[in-house]
């Protein structure tokens, strides 16, 4: 049984990485094409720091806004997992996350050169240590549950209970990521910016 579960995880992980990489490559290509077309400097870090310097800004308010946005996304996907739509949602989500990562990395590289890679990476620290494992686990669980609908399998009450339990556990990890993004990330970015 454990061997079957680990093989299932490996198979899904490989598919997830391939779909993510397709989105990542599309993000790099799309950003390069748009940048050549419009020649628009976005000054990503400048915009970020301006929003943080806003006198109305507070980490608590930012936390609430992130909780609202990420919570809506989390619930939407969680409900999608108990329907036929879970599988395409996960595939679309992986493509979109890959596209965003490729696009951001390319913009940082074009604006700041090689040091942009460090700045771009710093934008995701420390919350990435929570978001990455939580998102992979979340997508895996939603995908697996939705596949049961595609295969027309009967889903018992215990399966629904374990699905809700895992969603709650992953939700707690997401909350830690949101906390880190709201209260810690800004300080990390300021420190990295002073080094460059």
C-alpha angles and dihedrals in degrees: 000000000000090000090054092049093049091048089050091051092048091049093049093043091054092049091046092051092048093050091045091050091051088055091045093053091046089052092053093046094043094049092048092049094046093045091053090046099049104019089212118162107212100188092209098187092045091056091046095050092045090056090049092048091056108120088226091057119110130166090230093055091046089051091053092048092049091046090053094047098041092039092056090049091048094050093045092054093040091056090042088059091068091054138055089264096071095084097052090041091056093046091048091046093052091048091049095047090048091048092051093048093049092046095048093045091051093048092050090048093049094046102039105018119220093342086060088072089061092045091047091050091048089058088068099044129133098000093059089072087066103030099050099053092037093050094047091048092044094050091046093052094044091047093048093048093047091049088064088062091049090051090045092235121164110250116209129210092258090057091054090047093051090046091054091044092053091045090054092049091049089046090059090053089050089052089055089051092050090049091051092047092050102041108021110027095070091056092049091052093049090050093049091047091054090054093055 
